[in-house]
């Protein structure tokens, strides 16, 4: 009787597709979103008169999230390629200063916010000025990082100081006001339903970048550069061009955030963004974007932004000192970095023994 090979029955686990909910719960962004929800519930319960859970506070949160989210998206894209940008907060401030100066050129009576004969034109030109300033700032960073190959941490630390100094020189250290009131009423504080317009702009940017990362060669190649720059170069990827595009893209996002800042407050806020870069980095890293490059999580950056802003706002409403707020955000960032480090060690150990 001939030997007949009877195939072993396949494991039931290989036949059943993984539940998409279970797959989602295994991601870092899912846990950050759940933590966001828990924090909202916690602060809503413990805050006086449950003010944290009010619609007004929710709209304020979304306004704050919109600016930090734009910076976090830029940071996430840059980290994916293995580079960094400490200057995004300074870029935001300088872009808003230039935008405000351009808008004020349309005044017929200097210092009179009601003397704008063509408010729409003034706002459009100011918006373009903000984006152009952000893009040029990013381009300068790109020259140092991509052409001169200076460490991005060092070069953007330098441009952060330069950008902040230029903004202070231009304004004399004082905020610029006398902008058209409709900039706030029509854009900065306007809502569609209950969602502020600036938050919608940030959400649109996040959706676009999510699609880019998930479905385009650009997103794939950016992460390939972050995984191994020499390998990417050998594969024919034009690394310099991609690094340029990333720094400019991040600059544009900072310019949009600068315009949102003008629209939200009706003036510049030179000293109000010292910790924006810290918040953006915290959001991106907490959300699952790798510090060493090679992986981008856009949804994680969105939920991570929410976590950073919810923590800060909740602590403010509870009357916690601003010093403690910085400590809490710093501890959360350090915890996220440690998680990334442990995950990297685990991946290397698994690869070694397979």
C-alpha positions as CSV (number, residue, x, y, z in Angstrom):
1,X,0.0,0.0,0.0
2,X,1.5,3.3,-1.1
3,X,2.1,6.0,1.4
4,X,-0.5,8.7,1.0
5,X,0.4,12.1,2.3
6,X,-2.6,13.5,4.0
7,X,-2.3,17.3,4.6
8,X,-2.8,18.4,8.1
9,X,-5.9,20.5,8.8
10,X,-5.2,24.1,8.9
11,X,-5.4,25.9,12.2
12,X,-8.8,27.5,12.7
13,X,-7.1,30.8,13.5
14,X,-5.6,30.9,9.9
15,X,-9.1,30.5,8.4
16,X,-10.8,33.2,10.4
17,X,-10.0,36.8,9.4
18,X,-8.9,39.0,12.2
19,X,-11.7,41.1,13.6
20,X,-11.2,44.7,12.4
21,X,-12.1,46.0,15.9
22,X,-9.4,43.8,17.4
23,X,-6.9,44.9,14.8
24,X,-7.8,48.6,15.6
25,X,-7.5,48.1,19.3
26,X,-3.9,46.8,18.8
27,X,-2.8,50.1,17.4
28,X,-1.3,52.9,19.5
29,X,-3.7,55.5,18.1
30,X,-6.7,53.5,19.3
31,X,-5.5,53.5,22.9
32,X,-4.7,57.2,22.7
33,X,-8.2,57.9,21.5
34,X,-9.7,55.8,24.3
35,X,-7.4,57.7,26.8
36,X,-8.7,61.0,25.3
37,X,-12.3,60.0,25.9
38,X,-11.5,58.9,29.5
39,X,-9.8,62.2,30.2
40,X,-12.7,64.2,28.9
41,X,-15.1,62.2,31.1
42,X,-12.7,62.6,34.1
43,X,-12.3,66.4,33.7
44,X,-16.0,66.9,33.0
45,X,-16.9,65.1,36.2
46,X,-14.3,66.8,38.5
47,X,-14.4,70.3,37.1
48,X,-16.5,72.9,38.9
49,X,-20.1,72.9,37.5
50,X,-18.8,70.3,35.0
51,X,-17.6,73.2,32.9
52,X,-15.1,71.1,31.0
53,X,-17.9,69.2,29.4
54,X,-19.7,72.3,28.1
55,X,-20.0,73.0,24.4
56,X,-18.2,76.3,24.8
57,X,-15.2,74.5,26.3
58,X,-15.4,71.9,23.6
59,X,-15.2,74.6,20.9
60,X,-12.2,76.2,22.7
61,X,-10.5,72.8,22.8
62,X,-11.0,72.4,19.1
63,X,-9.6,75.8,18.4
64,X,-6.5,75.0,20.4
65,X,-6.2,71.6,18.8
66,X,-6.4,73.0,15.3
67,X,-3.1,74.9,15.6
68,X,-1.1,72.3,17.5
69,X,-2.5,69.6,15.1
70,X,-1.1,71.4,12.1
71,X,2.3,71.5,13.7
72,X,2.0,67.9,14.8
73,X,1.2,66.7,11.3
74,X,4.3,68.5,10.0
75,X,6.4,66.9,12.8
76,X,5.0,63.5,12.1
77,X,5.8,63.7,8.4
78,X,9.4,64.9,9.1
79,X,10.0,62.2,11.8
80,X,8.8,59.6,9.3
81,X,11.9,60.5,7.2
82,X,14.2,60.6,10.1
83,X,14.5,64.4,10.5
84,X,13.3,66.9,13.1
85,X,12.1,70.5,13.3
86,X,12.4,72.5,16.5
87,X,11.5,75.7,14.7
88,X,7.9,75.2,13.9
89,X,6.7,77.4,16.8
90,X,9.0,80.2,15.7
91,X,7.8,79.7,12.1
92,X,4.2,80.1,13.3
93,X,5.0,83.3,15.2
94,X,7.0,84.9,12.3
95,X,4.3,83.9,9.7
96,X,1.6,85.5,11.8
97,X,3.7,88.7,12.2
98,X,4.3,89.0,8.5
99,X,0.6,88.2,7.8
100,X,-0.5,90.9,10.2
101,X,1.9,93.5,8.8
102,X,0.6,92.8,5.2
103,X,-3.1,93.0,6.3
104,X,-2.4,96.3,8.0
105,X,-1.1,97.8,4.8
106,X,-4.7,97.9,3.6
107,X,-5.8,100.3,6.3
108,X,-6.6,103.8,5.2
109,X,-6.3,105.1,8.8
110,X,-3.4,103.5,10.7
111,X,-4.5,102.0,14.0
112,X,-8.2,102.0,13.1
113,X,-9.5,98.5,12.6
114,X,-12.6,99.8,10.9
115,X,-10.7,101.5,8.1
116,X,-10.4,98.6,5.7
117,X,-12.1,99.5,2.4
118,X,-11.6,95.9,1.1
119,X,-11.5,93.4,4.0
120,X,-11.7,90.3,1.8
121,X,-8.6,91.3,-0.3
122,X,-6.7,92.2,2.9
123,X,-7.4,88.8,4.4
124,X,-6.6,86.9,1.3
125,X,-3.3,88.6,0.8
126,X,-2.5,88.2,4.5
127,X,-3.2,84.5,4.2
128,X,-0.9,84.1,1.2
129,X,1.8,86.1,3.1
130,X,1.5,83.7,6.1
131,X,1.8,80.6,3.9
132,X,4.7,82.1,1.8
133,X,6.6,83.1,5.0
134,X,6.1,79.6,6.4
135,X,7.2,78.0,3.1
136,X,10.4,80.1,2.9
137,X,11.2,79.4,6.5
138,X,10.8,75.7,5.7
139,X,12.9,76.0,2.6
140,X,15.7,77.6,4.6
141,X,15.6,74.6,6.9
142,X,15.6,72.3,3.9
143,X,18.8,73.9,2.6
144,X,20.6,73.3,5.9
145,X,19.3,69.7,6.3
146,X,19.2,68.4,2.7
147,X,22.0,70.4,1.0
148,X,24.6,71.0,3.8
149,X,23.5,67.9,5.6
150,X,23.6,69.5,9.0
151,X,21.8,67.6,11.8
152,X,18.2,68.7,11.7
153,X,18.0,69.0,15.5
154,X,20.9,71.5,15.5
155,X,20.0,73.4,12.3
156,X,16.3,73.9,13.4
157,X,17.4,74.9,16.9
158,X,19.4,77.7,15.2
159,X,16.6,78.8,12.9
160,X,14.2,78.7,15.9
161,X,16.3,81.4,17.6
162,X,16.7,83.4,14.3
163,X,12.9,83.3,13.5
164,X,11.9,84.3,17.0
165,X,14.5,87.1,17.0
166,X,13.3,88.4,13.6
167,X,9.7,88.4,14.8
168,X,10.7,90.4,18.0
169,X,12.8,92.9,16.0
170,X,10.0,93.5,13.5
171,X,7.4,94.1,16.2
172,X,9.6,95.6,18.9
173,X,8.4,92.8,21.2
174,X,4.8,94.0,21.1
175,X,1.8,92.2,19.6
176,X,0.3,93.6,16.4
177,X,-3.4,94.4,16.5
178,X,-5.8,96.7,14.6
179,X,-6.8,93.9,12.3
180,X,-10.3,93.7,10.7
181,X,-12.8,92.5,13.3
182,X,-14.4,90.3,10.6
183,X,-11.2,88.2,10.6
184,X,-12.4,86.9,14.0
185,X,-16.1,86.8,13.5
186,X,-16.1,85.3,10.0
187,X,-13.1,83.0,10.3
188,X,-11.4,82.6,13.6
189,X,-14.5,82.2,15.8
190,X,-17.0,81.1,13.2
191,X,-18.4,77.6,13.5
192,X,-20.1,75.2,11.1
193,X,-22.6,73.5,13.3
194,X,-20.6,73.3,16.6
195,X,-17.2,72.8,14.9
196,X,-15.0,75.9,14.5
197,X,-13.8,76.7,11.0
198,X,-10.1,76.5,12.0
199,X,-10.7,72.9,13.4
200,X,-12.3,71.9,10.1
201,X,-9.2,73.2,8.2
202,X,-6.9,71.1,10.4
203,X,-9.1,68.1,9.9
204,X,-9.0,68.5,6.2
205,X,-5.1,68.7,6.3
206,X,-5.0,65.5,8.4
207,X,-7.3,63.6,6.0
208,X,-5.1,64.7,3.0
209,X,-1.9,63.6,4.7
210,X,-3.5,60.4,5.9
211,X,-4.3,59.5,2.3
212,X,-0.8,60.5,1.2
213,X,0.8,58.3,3.8
214,X,-1.4,55.3,3.2
215,X,-2.0,55.3,-0.5
216,X,0.8,57.1,-2.3
217,X,4.4,56.4,-3.3
218,X,5.3,59.6,-1.7
219,X,4.3,58.4,1.8
220,X,5.9,55.1,1.2
221,X,9.2,56.6,0.1
222,X,9.3,59.1,3.0
223,X,9.0,56.2,5.4
224,X,11.6,54.3,3.5
225,X,14.1,57.2,3.9
226,X,13.4,57.1,7.6
227,X,13.9,53.4,7.8
228,X,17.3,53.5,6.1
229,X,18.6,56.5,4.2
230,X,21.5,54.7,2.5
231,X,19.2,52.0,1.3
232,X,16.7,54.6,0.0
233,X,19.5,56.3,-1.9
234,X,20.7,52.9,-3.4
235,X,17.1,52.2,-4.5
236,X,17.1,55.4,-6.5
237,X,14.9,57.6,-4.3
238,X,15.9,61.3,-4.6
239,X,16.3,61.8,-0.9
240,X,17.3,65.5,-1.1
241,X,14.1,66.3,-3.0
242,X,12.0,64.5,-0.5
243,X,13.6,66.2,2.5
244,X,13.1,69.6,0.8
245,X,9.5,68.9,0.2
246,X,9.0,67.8,3.8
247,X,10.6,70.9,5.3
248,X,8.6,73.2,3.0
249,X,5.3,71.2,3.7
250,X,5.9,71.6,7.4
251,X,6.6,75.3,6.9
252,X,3.3,75.7,5.0
253,X,1.4,74.0,7.8
254,X,3.1,76.3,10.3
255,X,2.1,79.3,8.1
256,X,-1.5,78.2,8.1
257,X,-1.4,77.8,11.9
258,X,0.0,81.3,12.0
259,X,-3.0,82.7,10.1
260,X,-5.4,80.7,12.3
261,X,-3.7,82.4,15.3
262,X,-4.4,85.8,13.8
263,X,-8.0,84.9,13.0
264,X,-8.5,83.5,16.5
265,X,-7.2,86.3,18.6
266,X,-7.5,89.2,16.1
267,X,-3.8,90.0,16.7
268,X,-0.4,88.3,16.9
269,X,0.5,86.3,20.0
270,X,4.3,86.5,20.0
271,X,4.8,85.1,23.5
272,X,2.0,82.6,23.4
273,X,3.7,79.7,21.4
274,X,6.8,78.9,23.4
275,X,5.6,75.4,24.1
276,X,3.9,74.7,20.8
277,X,6.8,72.6,19.4
278,X,6.9,70.5,22.6
279,X,3.1,69.9,22.3
280,X,3.4,69.0,18.6
281,X,6.3,66.6,19.2
282,X,4.5,65.0,22.1
283,X,1.4,64.5,20.0
284,X,3.3,62.9,17.1
285,X,5.4,60.6,19.3
286,X,2.5,59.6,21.6
287,X,0.5,58.8,18.5
288,X,3.0,56.2,17.3
289,X,5.2,58.0,14.9
290,X,8.7,56.7,15.5
291,X,11.4,59.1,16.6
292,X,14.0,57.2,14.7
293,X,12.0,57.3,11.5
294,X,10.3,54.7,9.3
295,X,6.8,54.9,10.5
296,X,4.2,57.7,10.4
297,X,0.9,57.7,12.2
298,X,-1.4,60.6,11.1
299,X,-4.4,59.4,13.1
300,X,-2.1,58.9,16.1
301,X,-0.9,62.5,15.7
302,X,-4.5,63.7,15.7
303,X,-5.4,61.8,18.9
304,X,-2.1,62.7,20.4
305,X,-2.8,66.4,19.8
306,X,-6.1,65.9,21.6
307,X,-4.4,64.3,24.5
308,X,-1.8,67.1,25.0
309,X,-4.5,69.9,24.7
310,X,-7.0,68.0,26.9
311,X,-4.4,67.6,29.6
312,X,-3.3,71.2,29.5
313,X,-6.9,72.6,29.4
314,X,-8.1,70.3,32.1
315,X,-5.3,71.2,34.4
316,X,-6.0,74.9,33.8
317,X,-9.7,74.5,34.6
318,X,-8.8,72.7,37.8
319,X,-6.5,75.6,38.8
320,X,-3.2,73.6,38.5
321,X,-0.1,75.9,38.1
322,X,1.3,76.3,34.6
323,X,4.6,74.9,35.9
324,X,2.9,71.6,36.6
325,X,1.4,71.6,33.2
326,X,4.8,71.7,31.6
327,X,5.9,68.9,33.9
328,X,2.9,66.7,33.0
329,X,3.4,67.2,29.2
330,X,7.1,66.5,29.6
331,X,6.4,63.3,31.6
332,X,3.9,62.1,29.0
333,X,6.5,62.8,26.2
334,X,9.2,60.9,28.1
335,X,6.8,58.0,28.6
336,X,6.0,57.9,24.9
337,X,9.7,57.9,24.0
338,X,10.3,55.0,26.5
339,X,7.4,53.0,24.9
340,X,9.0,53.5,21.5
341,X,12.4,52.4,22.8
342,X,10.9,49.2,24.4
343,X,9.0,48.5,21.2
344,X,12.1,48.9,19.1
345,X,14.1,46.6,21.4
346,X,11.3,44.0,21.2
347,X,11.2,44.2,17.4
348,X,15.0,43.7,17.2
349,X,14.9,40.8,19.6
350,X,12.0,39.1,17.7
351,X,13.9,39.5,14.4
352,X,17.1,38.1,15.9
353,X,15.4,34.9,17.1
354,X,13.2,34.3,14.1
